[in-house]
Amino acid sequence: MLIPNPTFLRQLVHEYELLHAEESANAAEPGPRARDLAYTLCVSTGTRDVRLALETAHRLLAAMSEPARLAD
């Protein structure tokens, strides 16, 4: 699997989570932008479900932010 750019992935997750929170309070169905973001998250993480895509994205971002460990 290709690893997405961390800046792009972080922004994608942030935008999706903000929009999802706003829409959850106001609408029963996600809007077109939320669906587009969910699709892009899935493609970027190699998943088919937005919940799994978010979990994968958070895991990738955490791993990318950890300093590389040098072998002893």
Predicted model as a PDB file, atoms N, CA, C, CB and O in Angstrom, pLDDT in the B-factor column:
MODEL        1                                                                  
ATOM      1  N   MET A   1       0.844  -1.175   0.000  1.00 62.00           N  
ATOM      2  CA  MET A   1       0.000   0.000   0.000  1.00 62.00           C  
ATOM      3  C   MET A   1       0.891   1.241   0.000  1.00 62.00           C  
ATOM      4  CB  MET A   1      -0.961  -0.003   1.220  1.00 62.00           C  
ATOM      5  O   MET A   1       1.907   1.300   0.693  1.00 62.00           O  
ATOM      6  N   LEU A   2       0.493   2.203  -0.775  1.00 77.00           N  
ATOM      7  CA  LEU A   2       1.181   3.483  -0.764  1.00 77.00           C  
ATOM      8  C   LEU A   2       0.820   4.223   0.518  1.00 77.00           C  
ATOM      9  CB  LEU A   2       0.815   4.327  -2.016  1.00 77.00           C  
ATOM     10  O   LEU A   2      -0.313   4.147   0.992  1.00 77.00           O  
ATOM     11  N   ILE A   3       1.775   4.925   1.064  1.00 83.00           N  
ATOM     12  CA  ILE A   3       1.546   5.698   2.283  1.00 83.00           C  
ATOM     13  C   ILE A   3       1.201   7.131   1.878  1.00 83.00           C  
ATOM     14  CB  ILE A   3       2.804   5.661   3.230  1.00 83.00           C  
ATOM     15  O   ILE A   3       1.998   7.785   1.205  1.00 83.00           O  
ATOM     16  N   PRO A   4       0.033   7.627   2.274  1.00 89.00           N  
ATOM     17  CA  PRO A   4      -0.337   8.997   1.906  1.00 89.00           C  
ATOM     18  C   PRO A   4       0.541  10.029   2.623  1.00 89.00           C  
ATOM     19  CB  PRO A   4      -1.815   9.250   2.233  1.00 89.00           C  
ATOM     20  O   PRO A   4       1.098   9.764   3.688  1.00 89.00           O  
ATOM     21  N   ASN A   5       0.644  11.177   2.027  1.00 93.00           N  
ATOM     22  CA  ASN A   5       1.373  12.290   2.621  1.00 93.00           C  
ATOM     23  C   ASN A   5       0.726  12.622   3.959  1.00 93.00           C  
ATOM     24  CB  ASN A   5       1.383  13.535   1.674  1.00 93.00           C  
ATOM     25  O   ASN A   5      -0.490  12.806   4.021  1.00 93.00           O  
ATOM     26  N   PRO A   6       1.516  12.705   5.040  1.00 93.00           N  
ATOM     27  CA  PRO A   6       0.924  12.944   6.365  1.00 93.00           C  
ATOM     28  C   PRO A   6       0.147  14.255   6.469  1.00 93.00           C  
ATOM     29  CB  PRO A   6       2.006  12.934   7.405  1.00 93.00           C  
ATOM     30  O   PRO A   6      -0.887  14.309   7.136  1.00 93.00           O  
ATOM     31  N   THR A   7       0.630  15.301   5.822  1.00 95.00           N  
ATOM     32  CA  THR A   7      -0.077  16.591   5.873  1.00 95.00           C  
ATOM     33  C   THR A   7      -1.437  16.471   5.196  1.00 95.00           C  
ATOM     34  CB  THR A   7       0.762  17.708   5.198  1.00 95.00           C  
ATOM     35  O   THR A   7      -2.444  16.948   5.719  1.00 95.00           O  
ATOM     36  N   PHE A   8      -1.459  15.834   4.034  1.00 95.00           N  
ATOM     37  CA  PHE A   8      -2.712  15.627   3.300  1.00 95.00           C  
ATOM     38  C   PHE A   8      -3.673  14.775   4.126  1.00 95.00           C  
ATOM     39  CB  PHE A   8      -2.440  14.955   1.929  1.00 95.00           C  
ATOM     40  O   PHE A   8      -4.850  15.107   4.261  1.00 95.00           O  
ATOM     41  N   LEU A   9      -3.161  13.672   4.679  1.00 96.00           N  
ATOM     42  CA  LEU A   9      -4.007  12.761   5.443  1.00 96.00           C  
ATOM     43  C   LEU A   9      -4.555  13.440   6.693  1.00 96.00           C  
ATOM     44  CB  LEU A   9      -3.225  11.503   5.827  1.00 96.00           C  
ATOM     45  O   LEU A   9      -5.733  13.286   7.017  1.00 96.00           O  
ATOM     46  N   ARG A  10      -3.719  14.181   7.389  1.00 97.00           N  
ATOM     47  CA  ARG A  10      -4.151  14.898   8.605  1.00 97.00           C  
ATOM     48  C   ARG A  10      -5.274  15.884   8.272  1.00 97.00           C  
ATOM     49  CB  ARG A  10      -2.951  15.651   9.255  1.00 97.00           C  
ATOM     50  O   ARG A  10      -6.270  15.960   8.991  1.00 97.00           O  
ATOM     51  N   GLN A  11      -5.110  16.637   7.183  1.00 97.00           N  
ATOM     52  CA  GLN A  11      -6.122  17.611   6.778  1.00 97.00           C  
ATOM     53  C   GLN A  11      -7.424  16.905   6.370  1.00 97.00           C  
ATOM     54  CB  GLN A  11      -5.595  18.479   5.614  1.00 97.00           C  
ATOM     55  O   GLN A  11      -8.518  17.368   6.696  1.00 97.00           O  
ATOM     56  N   LEU A  12      -7.295  15.805   5.669  1.00 97.00           N  
ATOM     57  CA  LEU A  12      -8.458  15.038   5.231  1.00 97.00           C  
ATOM     58  C   LEU A  12      -9.255  14.520   6.428  1.00 97.00           C  
ATOM     59  CB  LEU A  12      -8.022  13.868   4.340  1.00 97.00           C  
ATOM     60  O   LEU A  12     -10.480  14.637   6.460  1.00 97.00           O  
ATOM     61  N   VAL A  13      -8.562  13.953   7.405  1.00 97.00           N  
ATOM     62  CA  VAL A  13      -9.215  13.448   8.615  1.00 97.00           C  
ATOM     63  C   VAL A  13      -9.883  14.598   9.370  1.00 97.00           C  
ATOM     64  CB  VAL A  13      -8.192  12.722   9.529  1.00 97.00           C  
ATOM     65  O   VAL A  13     -11.035  14.492   9.793  1.00 97.00           O  
ATOM     66  N   HIS A  14      -9.155  15.680   9.530  1.00 97.00           N  
ATOM     67  CA  HIS A  14      -9.681  16.840  10.264  1.00 97.00           C  
ATOM     68  C   HIS A  14     -10.958  17.366   9.592  1.00 97.00           C  
ATOM     69  CB  HIS A  14      -8.610  17.966  10.344  1.00 97.00           C  
ATOM     70  O   HIS A  14     -11.968  17.595  10.257  1.00 97.00           O  
ATOM     71  N   GLU A  15     -10.901  17.553   8.281  1.00 97.00           N  
ATOM     72  CA  GLU A  15     -12.062  18.088   7.560  1.00 97.00           C  
ATOM     73  C   GLU A  15     -13.249  17.130   7.629  1.00 97.00           C  
ATOM     74  CB  GLU A  15     -11.699  18.365   6.095  1.00 97.00           C  
ATOM     75  O   GLU A  15     -14.384  17.561   7.831  1.00 97.00           O  
ATOM     76  N   TYR A  16     -12.989  15.828   7.460  1.00 97.00           N  
ATOM     77  CA  TYR A  16     -14.080  14.855   7.524  1.00 97.00           C  
ATOM     78  C   TYR A  16     -14.718  14.855   8.913  1.00 97.00           C  
ATOM     79  CB  TYR A  16     -13.568  13.443   7.170  1.00 97.00           C  
ATOM     80  O   TYR A  16     -15.942  14.891   9.033  1.00 97.00           O  
ATOM     81  N   GLU A  17     -13.895  14.815   9.959  1.00 96.00           N  
ATOM     82  CA  GLU A  17     -14.440  14.751  11.315  1.00 96.00           C  
ATOM     83  C   GLU A  17     -15.234  16.004  11.676  1.00 96.00           C  
ATOM     84  CB  GLU A  17     -13.316  14.552  12.317  1.00 96.00           C  
ATOM     85  O   GLU A  17     -16.265  15.905  12.342  1.00 96.00           O  
ATOM     86  N   LEU A  18     -14.773  17.179  11.249  1.00 95.00           N  
ATOM     87  CA  LEU A  18     -15.529  18.413  11.485  1.00 95.00           C  
ATOM     88  C   LEU A  18     -16.873  18.380  10.761  1.00 95.00           C  
ATOM     89  CB  LEU A  18     -14.716  19.636  11.030  1.00 95.00           C  
ATOM     90  O   LEU A  18     -17.916  18.659  11.353  1.00 95.00           O  
ATOM     91  N   LEU A  19     -16.837  18.042   9.495  1.00 94.00           N  
ATOM     92  CA  LEU A  19     -18.058  18.010   8.693  1.00 94.00           C  
ATOM     93  C   LEU A  19     -19.018  16.949   9.209  1.00 94.00           C  
ATOM     94  CB  LEU A  19     -17.726  17.750   7.220  1.00 94.00           C  
ATOM     95  O   LEU A  19     -20.226  17.177   9.269  1.00 94.00           O  
ATOM     96  N   HIS A  20     -18.491  15.802   9.578  1.00 91.00           N  
ATOM     97  CA  HIS A  20     -19.333  14.724  10.096  1.00 91.00           C  
ATOM     98  C   HIS A  20     -20.031  15.164  11.392  1.00 91.00           C  
ATOM     99  CB  HIS A  20     -18.487  13.448  10.345  1.00 91.00           C  
ATOM    100  O   HIS A  20     -21.216  14.891  11.584  1.00 91.00           O  
ATOM    101  N   ALA A  21     -19.303  15.834  12.264  1.00 90.00           N  
ATOM    102  CA  ALA A  21     -19.901  16.325  13.519  1.00 90.00           C  
ATOM    103  C   ALA A  21     -21.001  17.344  13.241  1.00 90.00           C  
ATOM    104  CB  ALA A  21     -18.821  16.954  14.424  1.00 90.00           C  
ATOM    105  O   ALA A  21     -22.058  17.303  13.871  1.00 90.00           O  
ATOM    106  N   GLU A  22     -20.760  18.253  12.305  1.00 89.00           N  
ATOM    107  CA  GLU A  22     -21.764  19.264  11.955  1.00 89.00           C  
ATOM    108  C   GLU A  22     -22.997  18.620  11.347  1.00 89.00           C  
ATOM    109  CB  GLU A  22     -21.178  20.292  10.982  1.00 89.00           C  
ATOM    110  O   GLU A  22     -24.124  18.953  11.712  1.00 89.00           O  
ATOM    111  N   GLU A  23     -22.781  17.697  10.419  1.00 87.00           N  
ATOM    112  CA  GLU A  23     -23.913  17.075   9.728  1.00 87.00           C  
ATOM    113  C   GLU A  23     -24.683  16.126  10.629  1.00 87.00           C  
ATOM    114  CB  GLU A  23     -23.431  16.331   8.501  1.00 87.00           C  
ATOM    115  O   GLU A  23     -25.894  15.974  10.469  1.00 87.00           O  
ATOM    116  N   SER A  24     -24.011  15.489  11.565  1.00 82.00           N  
ATOM    117  CA  SER A  24     -24.699  14.562  12.473  1.00 82.00           C  
ATOM    118  C   SER A  24     -25.753  15.285  13.293  1.00 82.00           C  
ATOM    119  CB  SER A  24     -23.695  13.875  13.405  1.00 82.00           C  
ATOM    120  O   SER A  24     -26.795  14.716  13.618  1.00 82.00           O  
ATOM    121  N   ALA A  25     -25.482  16.532  13.625  1.00 81.00           N  
ATOM    122  CA  ALA A  25     -26.425  17.309  14.415  1.00 81.00           C  
ATOM    123  C   ALA A  25     -27.587  17.839  13.583  1.00 81.00           C  
ATOM    124  CB  ALA A  25     -25.712  18.455  15.078  1.00 81.00           C  
ATOM    125  O   ALA A  25     -28.655  18.128  14.122  1.00 81.00           O  
ATOM    126  N   ASN A  26     -27.381  17.969  12.256  1.00 83.00           N  
ATOM    127  CA  ASN A  26     -28.372  18.652  11.433  1.00 83.00           C  
ATOM    128  C   ASN A  26     -29.036  17.808  10.348  1.00 83.00           C  
ATOM    129  CB  ASN A  26     -27.740  19.804  10.801  1.00 83.00           C  
ATOM    130  O   ASN A  26     -30.100  18.182   9.853  1.00 83.00           O  
ATOM    131  N   ALA A  27     -28.443  16.690   9.969  1.00 73.00           N  
ATOM    132  CA  ALA A  27     -28.988  15.947   8.836  1.00 73.00           C  
ATOM    133  C   ALA A  27     -28.913  14.446   9.089  1.00 73.00           C  
ATOM    134  CB  ALA A  27     -28.238  16.305   7.547  1.00 73.00           C  
ATOM    135  O   ALA A  27     -28.012  13.962   9.773  1.00 73.00           O  
ATOM    136  N   ALA A  28     -29.864  13.727   8.531  1.00 78.00           N  
ATOM    137  CA  ALA A  28     -29.878  12.277   8.671  1.00 78.00           C  
ATOM    138  C   ALA A  28     -28.886  11.623   7.712  1.00 78.00           C  
ATOM    139  CB  ALA A  28     -31.284  11.734   8.426  1.00 78.00           C  
ATOM    140  O   ALA A  28     -28.302  10.589   8.034  1.00 78.00           O  
ATOM    141  N   GLU A  29     -28.699  12.204   6.566  1.00 84.00           N  
ATOM    142  CA  GLU A  29     -27.812  11.669   5.531  1.00 84.00           C  
ATOM    143  C   GLU A  29     -26.594  12.568   5.369  1.00 84.00           C  
ATOM    144  CB  GLU A  29     -28.559  11.531   4.186  1.00 84.00           C  
ATOM    145  O   GLU A  29     -26.699  13.789   5.483  1.00 84.00           O  
ATOM    146  N   PRO A  30     -25.439  11.966   5.105  1.00 87.00           N  
ATOM    147  CA  PRO A  30     -24.266  12.807   4.830  1.00 87.00           C  
ATOM    148  C   PRO A  30     -24.432  13.546   3.508  1.00 87.00           C  
ATOM    149  CB  PRO A  30     -22.981  11.955   4.802  1.00 87.00           C  
ATOM    150  O   PRO A  30     -25.031  13.027   2.566  1.00 87.00           O  
ATOM    151  N   GLY A  31     -23.903  14.746   3.449  1.00 90.00           N  
ATOM    152  CA  GLY A  31     -23.969  15.537   2.232  1.00 90.00           C  
ATOM    153  C   GLY A  31     -22.918  15.108   1.229  1.00 90.00           C  
ATOM    154  O   GLY A  31     -22.100  14.236   1.520  1.00 90.00           O  
ATOM    155  N   PRO A  32     -22.931  15.713   0.051  1.00 93.00           N  
ATOM    156  CA  PRO A  32     -21.988  15.330  -0.998  1.00 93.00           C  
ATOM    157  C   PRO A  32     -20.527  15.521  -0.603  1.00 93.00           C  
ATOM    158  CB  PRO A  32     -22.270  16.119  -2.239  1.00 93.00           C  
ATOM    159  O   PRO A  32     -19.684  14.694  -0.950  1.00 93.00           O  
ATOM    160  N   ARG A  33     -20.218  16.593   0.115  1.00 95.00           N  
ATOM    161  CA  ARG A  33     -18.820  16.824   0.523  1.00 95.00           C  
ATOM    162  C   ARG A  33     -18.363  15.748   1.501  1.00 95.00           C  
ATOM    163  CB  ARG A  33     -18.661  18.225   1.164  1.00 95.00           C  
ATOM    164  O   ARG A  33     -17.236  15.264   1.400  1.00 95.00           O  
ATOM    165  N   ALA A  34     -19.215  15.370   2.440  1.00 93.00           N  
ATOM    166  CA  ALA A  34     -18.871  14.308   3.401  1.00 93.00           C  
ATOM    167  C   ALA A  34     -18.668  12.982   2.679  1.00 93.00           C  
ATOM    168  CB  ALA A  34     -19.974  14.164   4.478  1.00 93.00           C  
ATOM    169  O   ALA A  34     -17.755  12.227   3.017  1.00 93.00           O  
ATOM    170  N   ARG A  35     -19.507  12.691   1.693  1.00 95.00           N  
ATOM    171  CA  ARG A  35     -19.342  11.454   0.920  1.00 95.00           C  
ATOM    172  C   ARG A  35     -18.040  11.479   0.131  1.00 95.00           C  
ATOM    173  CB  ARG A  35     -20.533  11.249  -0.034  1.00 95.00           C  
ATOM    174  O   ARG A  35     -17.347  10.465   0.048  1.00 95.00           O  
ATOM    175  N   ASP A  36     -17.700  12.628  -0.450  1.00 97.00           N  
ATOM    176  CA  ASP A  36     -16.433  12.750  -1.184  1.00 97.00           C  
ATOM    177  C   ASP A  36     -15.238  12.554  -0.256  1.00 97.00           C  
ATOM    178  CB  ASP A  36     -16.341  14.123  -1.874  1.00 97.00           C  
ATOM    179  O   ASP A  36     -14.284  11.859  -0.603  1.00 97.00           O  
ATOM    180  N   LEU A  37     -15.293  13.164   0.914  1.00 97.00           N  
ATOM    181  CA  LEU A  37     -14.201  13.020   1.877  1.00 97.00           C  
ATOM    182  C   LEU A  37     -14.084  11.571   2.353  1.00 97.00           C  
ATOM    183  CB  LEU A  37     -14.418  13.958   3.079  1.00 97.00           C  
ATOM    184  O   LEU A  37     -12.977  11.049   2.488  1.00 97.00           O  
ATOM    185  N   ALA A  38     -15.216  10.925   2.607  1.00 97.00           N  
ATOM    186  CA  ALA A  38     -15.199   9.531   3.038  1.00 97.00           C  
ATOM    187  C   ALA A  38     -14.575   8.649   1.955  1.00 97.00           C  
ATOM    188  CB  ALA A  38     -16.629   9.048   3.370  1.00 97.00           C  
ATOM    189  O   ALA A  38     -13.767   7.769   2.255  1.00 97.00           O  
ATOM    190  N   TYR A  39     -14.946   8.883   0.716  1.00 97.00           N  
ATOM    191  CA  TYR A  39     -14.381   8.115  -0.399  1.00 97.00           C  
ATOM    192  C   TYR A  39     -12.870   8.324  -0.481  1.00 97.00           C  
ATOM    193  CB  TYR A  39     -15.049   8.521  -1.732  1.00 97.00           C  
ATOM    194  O   TYR A  39     -12.115   7.363  -0.634  1.00 97.00           O  
ATOM    195  N   THR A  40     -12.429   9.580  -0.378  1.00 97.00           N  
ATOM    196  CA  THR A  40     -11.004   9.883  -0.467  1.00 97.00           C  
ATOM    197  C   THR A  40     -10.244   9.266   0.696  1.00 97.00           C  
ATOM    198  CB  THR A  40     -10.780  11.394  -0.500  1.00 97.00           C  
ATOM    199  O   THR A  40      -9.129   8.777   0.513  1.00 97.00           O  
ATOM    200  N   LEU A  41     -10.823   9.281   1.879  1.00 97.00           N  
ATOM    201  CA  LEU A  41     -10.205   8.619   3.029  1.00 97.00           C  
ATOM    202  C   LEU A  41     -10.043   7.123   2.775  1.00 97.00           C  
ATOM    203  CB  LEU A  41     -11.042   8.852   4.296  1.00 97.00           C  
ATOM    204  O   LEU A  41      -8.993   6.548   3.062  1.00 97.00           O  
ATOM    205  N   CYS A  42     -11.076   6.505   2.243  1.00 97.00           N  
ATOM    206  CA  CYS A  42     -11.016   5.070   1.955  1.00 97.00           C  
ATOM    207  C   CYS A  42      -9.939   4.762   0.920  1.00 97.00           C  
ATOM    208  CB  CYS A  42     -12.378   4.565   1.462  1.00 97.00           C  
ATOM    209  O   CYS A  42      -9.148   3.836   1.101  1.00 97.00           O  
ATOM    210  N   VAL A  43      -9.906   5.524  -0.150  1.00 96.00           N  
ATOM    211  CA  VAL A  43      -8.898   5.307  -1.195  1.00 96.00           C  
ATOM    212  C   VAL A  43      -7.500   5.540  -0.623  1.00 96.00           C  
ATOM    213  CB  VAL A  43      -9.151   6.245  -2.411  1.00 96.00           C  
ATOM    214  O   VAL A  43      -6.581   4.771  -0.904  1.00 96.00           O  
ATOM    215  N   SER A  44      -7.336   6.579   0.165  1.00 95.00           N  
ATOM    216  CA  SER A  44      -6.027   6.933   0.712  1.00 95.00           C  
ATOM    217  C   SER A  44      -5.495   5.896   1.694  1.00 95.00           C  
ATOM    218  CB  SER A  44      -6.105   8.275   1.393  1.00 95.00           C  
ATOM    219  O   SER A  44      -4.283   5.751   1.853  1.00 95.00           O  
ATOM    220  N   THR A  45      -6.395   5.181   2.347  1.00 95.00           N  
ATOM    221  CA  THR A  45      -5.977   4.205   3.358  1.00 95.00           C  
ATOM    222  C   THR A  45      -6.140   2.761   2.893  1.00 95.00           C  
ATOM    223  CB  THR A  45      -6.767   4.415   4.629  1.00 95.00           C  
ATOM    224  O   THR A  45      -5.817   1.834   3.636  1.00 95.00           O  
ATOM    225  N   GLY A  46      -6.633   2.561   1.684  1.00 94.00           N  
ATOM    226  CA  GLY A  46      -6.792   1.207   1.155  1.00 94.00           C  
ATOM    227  C   GLY A  46      -7.897   0.432   1.843  1.00 94.00           C  
ATOM    228  O   GLY A  46      -7.798  -0.784   2.007  1.00 94.00           O  
ATOM    229  N   THR A  47      -8.950   1.128   2.248  1.00 96.00           N  
ATOM    230  CA  THR A  47     -10.076   0.491   2.931  1.00 96.00           C  
ATOM    231  C   THR A  47     -11.356   0.730   2.139  1.00 96.00           C  
ATOM    232  CB  THR A  47     -10.222   1.028   4.378  1.00 96.00           C  
ATOM    233  O   THR A  47     -11.356   1.441   1.134  1.00 96.00           O  
ATOM    234  N   ARG A  48     -12.447   0.126   2.607  1.00 96.00           N  
ATOM    235  CA  ARG A  48     -13.730   0.300   1.938  1.00 96.00           C  
ATOM    236  C   ARG A  48     -14.815   0.848   2.854  1.00 96.00           C  
ATOM    237  CB  ARG A  48     -14.178  -1.006   1.363  1.00 96.00           C  
ATOM    238  O   ARG A  48     -15.945   1.067   2.417  1.00 96.00           O  
ATOM    239  N   ASP A  49     -14.482   1.069   4.107  1.00 96.00           N  
ATOM    240  CA  ASP A  49     -15.446   1.568   5.083  1.00 96.00           C  
ATOM    241  C   ASP A  49     -14.837   2.780   5.769  1.00 96.00           C  
ATOM    242  CB  ASP A  49     -15.833   0.465   6.124  1.00 96.00           C  
ATOM    243  O   ASP A  49     -13.680   2.742   6.188  1.00 96.00           O  
ATOM    244  N   VAL A  50     -15.604   3.849   5.885  1.00 96.00           N  
ATOM    245  CA  VAL A  50     -15.054   5.092   6.419  1.00 96.00           C  
ATOM    246  C   VAL A  50     -14.607   4.950   7.869  1.00 96.00           C  
ATOM    247  CB  VAL A  50     -16.077   6.201   6.307  1.00 96.00           C  
ATOM    248  O   VAL A  50     -13.644   5.598   8.279  1.00 96.00           O  
ATOM    249  N   ARG A  51     -15.290   4.112   8.656  1.00 96.00           N  
ATOM    250  CA  ARG A  51     -14.849   3.912  10.048  1.00 96.00           C  
ATOM    251  C   ARG A  51     -13.467   3.268  10.091  1.00 96.00           C  
ATOM    252  CB  ARG A  51     -15.864   3.036  10.821  1.00 96.00           C  
ATOM    253  O   ARG A  51     -12.601   3.680  10.863  1.00 96.00           O  
ATOM    254  N   LEU A  52     -13.273   2.260   9.256  1.00 97.00           N  
ATOM    255  CA  LEU A  52     -11.970   1.608   9.172  1.00 97.00           C  
ATOM    256  C   LEU A  52     -10.925   2.561   8.589  1.00 97.00           C  
ATOM    257  CB  LEU A  52     -12.063   0.332   8.319  1.00 97.00           C  
ATOM    258  O   LEU A  52      -9.765   2.547   9.000  1.00 97.00           O  
ATOM    259  N   ALA A  53     -11.343   3.380   7.637  1.00 97.00           N  
ATOM    260  CA  ALA A  53     -10.429   4.360   7.043  1.00 97.00           C  
ATOM    261  C   ALA A  53      -9.947   5.349   8.094  1.00 97.00           C  
ATOM    262  CB  ALA A  53     -11.111   5.109   5.887  1.00 97.00           C  
ATOM    263  O   ALA A  53      -8.763   5.683   8.131  1.00 97.00           O  
ATOM    264  N   LEU A  54     -10.851   5.820   8.948  1.00 97.00           N  
ATOM    265  CA  LEU A  54     -10.457   6.750  10.013  1.00 97.00           C  
ATOM    266  C   LEU A  54      -9.516   6.084  11.017  1.00 97.00           C  
ATOM    267  CB  LEU A  54     -11.698   7.286  10.737  1.00 97.00           C  
ATOM    268  O   LEU A  54      -8.534   6.692  11.443  1.00 97.00           O  
ATOM    269  N   GLU A  55      -9.811   4.842  11.396  1.00 97.00           N  
ATOM    270  CA  GLU A  55      -8.931   4.111  12.307  1.00 97.00           C  
ATOM    271  C   GLU A  55      -7.540   3.958  11.693  1.00 97.00           C  
ATOM    272  CB  GLU A  55      -9.527   2.725  12.644  1.00 97.00           C  
ATOM    273  O   GLU A  55      -6.526   4.188  12.352  1.00 97.00           O  
ATOM    274  N   THR A  56      -7.512   3.570  10.436  1.00 96.00           N  
ATOM    275  CA  THR A  56      -6.241   3.381   9.733  1.00 96.00           C  
ATOM    276  C   THR A  56      -5.490   4.696   9.617  1.00 96.00           C  
ATOM    277  CB  THR A  56      -6.477   2.786   8.342  1.00 96.00           C  
ATOM    278  O   THR A  56      -4.277   4.738   9.824  1.00 96.00           O  
ATOM    279  N   ALA A  57      -6.196   5.766   9.289  1.00 96.00           N  
ATOM    280  CA  ALA A  57      -5.562   7.079   9.150  1.00 96.00           C  
ATOM    281  C   ALA A  57      -4.966   7.530  10.478  1.00 96.00           C  
ATOM    282  CB  ALA A  57      -6.575   8.119   8.642  1.00 96.00           C  
ATOM    283  O   ALA A  57      -3.838   8.022  10.515  1.00 96.00           O  
ATOM    284  N   HIS A  58      -5.709   7.368  11.561  1.00 96.00           N  
ATOM    285  CA  HIS A  58      -5.194   7.758  12.877  1.00 96.00           C  
ATOM    286  C   HIS A  58      -3.963   6.919  13.249  1.00 96.00           C  
ATOM    287  CB  HIS A  58      -6.294   7.601  13.956  1.00 96.00           C  
ATOM    288  O   HIS A  58      -2.998   7.440  13.808  1.00 96.00           O  
ATOM    289  N   ARG A  59      -4.004   5.627  12.937  1.00 95.00           N  
ATOM    290  CA  ARG A  59      -2.868   4.757  13.220  1.00 95.00           C  
ATOM    291  C   ARG A  59      -1.650   5.157  12.388  1.00 95.00           C  
ATOM    292  CB  ARG A  59      -3.237   3.295  12.948  1.00 95.00           C  
ATOM    293  O   ARG A  59      -0.534   5.195  12.905  1.00 95.00           O  
ATOM    294  N   LEU A  60      -1.857   5.457  11.098  1.00 94.00           N  
ATOM    295  CA  LEU A  60      -0.754   5.895  10.233  1.00 94.00           C  
ATOM    296  C   LEU A  60      -0.166   7.212  10.712  1.00 94.00           C  
ATOM    297  CB  LEU A  60      -1.233   6.036   8.786  1.00 94.00           C  
ATOM    298  O   LEU A  60       1.054   7.370  10.767  1.00 94.00           O  
ATOM    299  N   LEU A  61      -1.031   8.153  11.057  1.00 95.00           N  
ATOM    300  CA  LEU A  61      -0.548   9.456  11.524  1.00 95.00           C  
ATOM    301  C   LEU A  61       0.239   9.324  12.824  1.00 95.00           C  
ATOM    302  CB  LEU A  61      -1.723  10.418  11.722  1.00 95.00           C  
ATOM    303  O   LEU A  61       1.242  10.012  13.015  1.00 95.00           O  
ATOM    304  N   ALA A  62      -0.209   8.449  13.714  1.00 94.00           N  
ATOM    305  CA  ALA A  62       0.522   8.230  14.963  1.00 94.00           C  
ATOM    306  C   ALA A  62       1.886   7.632  14.670  1.00 94.00           C  
ATOM    307  CB  ALA A  62      -0.273   7.312  15.911  1.00 94.00           C  
ATOM    308  O   ALA A  62       2.887   8.032  15.263  1.00 94.00           O  
ATOM    309  N   ALA A  63       1.922   6.678  13.757  1.00 91.00           N  
ATOM    310  CA  ALA A  63       3.192   6.029  13.423  1.00 91.00           C  
ATOM    311  C   ALA A  63       4.142   7.011  12.726  1.00 91.00           C  
ATOM    312  CB  ALA A  63       2.945   4.797  12.524  1.00 91.00           C  
ATOM    313  O   ALA A  63       5.354   6.955  12.932  1.00 91.00           O  
ATOM    314  N   MET A  64       3.595   7.899  11.912  1.00 88.00           N  
ATOM    315  CA  MET A  64       4.413   8.856  11.187  1.00 88.00           C  
ATOM    316  C   MET A  64       4.989   9.926  12.122  1.00 88.00           C  
ATOM    317  CB  MET A  64       3.592   9.510  10.082  1.00 88.00           C  
ATOM    318  O   MET A  64       6.039  10.503  11.840  1.00 88.00           O  
ATOM    319  N   SER A  65       4.302  10.181  13.222  1.00 83.00           N  
ATOM    320  CA  SER A  65       4.768  11.222  14.125  1.00 83.00           C  
ATOM    321  C   SER A  65       5.800  10.712  15.121  1.00 83.00           C  
ATOM    322  CB  SER A  65       3.602  11.816  14.864  1.00 83.00           C  
ATOM    323  O   SER A  65       6.501  11.503  15.751  1.00 83.00           O  
ATOM    324  N   GLU A  66       5.897   9.373  15.266  1.00 72.00           N  
ATOM    325  CA  GLU A  66       6.895   8.794  16.162  1.00 72.00           C  
ATOM    326  C   GLU A  66       8.273   8.937  15.523  1.00 72.00           C  
ATOM    327  CB  GLU A  66       6.576   7.297  16.469  1.00 72.00           C  
ATOM    328  O   GLU A  66       8.424   8.730  14.319  1.00 72.00           O  
ATOM    329  N   PRO A  67       9.273   9.289  16.321  1.00 68.00           N  
ATOM    330  CA  PRO A  67      10.627   9.376  15.754  1.00 68.00           C  
ATOM    331  C   PRO A  67      11.116   7.990  15.343  1.00 68.00           C  
ATOM    332  CB  PRO A  67      11.610  10.013  16.773  1.00 68.00           C  
ATOM    333  O   PRO A  67      10.811   6.991  15.994  1.00 68.00           O  
ATOM    334  N   ALA A  68      11.867   7.949  14.269  1.00 58.00           N  
ATOM    335  CA  ALA A  68      12.404   6.687  13.789  1.00 58.00           C  
ATOM    336  C   ALA A  68      13.386   6.133  14.825  1.00 58.00           C  
ATOM    337  CB  ALA A  68      13.095   6.868  12.410  1.00 58.00           C  
ATOM    338  O   ALA A  68      14.223   6.861  15.358  1.00 58.00           O  
ATOM    339  N   ARG A  69      13.268   4.856  15.093  1.00 54.00           N  
ATOM    340  CA  ARG A  69      14.167   4.220  16.060  1.00 54.00           C  
ATOM    341  C   ARG A  69      15.372   3.642  15.320  1.00 54.00           C  
ATOM    342  CB  ARG A  69      13.427   3.105  16.865  1.00 54.00           C  
ATOM    343  O   ARG A  69      15.229   2.993  14.284  1.00 54.00           O  
ATOM    344  N   LEU A  70      16.521   3.881  15.851  1.00 51.00           N  
ATOM    345  CA  LEU A  70      17.731   3.337  15.263  1.00 51.00           C  
ATOM    346  C   LEU A  70      17.959   1.931  15.770  1.00 51.00           C  
ATOM    347  CB  LEU A  70      18.938   4.224  15.575  1.00 51.00           C  
ATOM    348  O   LEU A  70      17.725   1.637  16.943  1.00 51.00           O  
ATOM    349  N   ALA A  71      18.415   1.065  14.884  1.00 49.00           N  
ATOM    350  CA  ALA A  71      18.697  -0.310  15.283  1.00 49.00           C  
ATOM    351  C   ALA A  71      19.972  -0.337  16.128  1.00 49.00           C  
ATOM    352  CB  ALA A  71      18.838  -1.234  14.035  1.00 49.00           C  
ATOM    353  O   ALA A  71      20.931   0.385  15.853  1.00 49.00           O  
ATOM    354  N   ASP A  72      19.963  -1.178  17.156  1.00 47.00           N  
ATOM    355  CA  ASP A  72      21.143  -1.311  18.023  1.00 47.00           C  
ATOM    356  C   ASP A  72      22.219  -2.123  17.344  1.00 47.00           C  
ATOM    357  CB  ASP A  72      20.769  -1.957  19.360  1.00 47.00           C  
ATOM    358  O   ASP A  72      23.285  -2.341  17.920  1.00 47.00           O  
TER     359      ASP A  72                                                      
ENDMDL                                                                          
END                                                                             
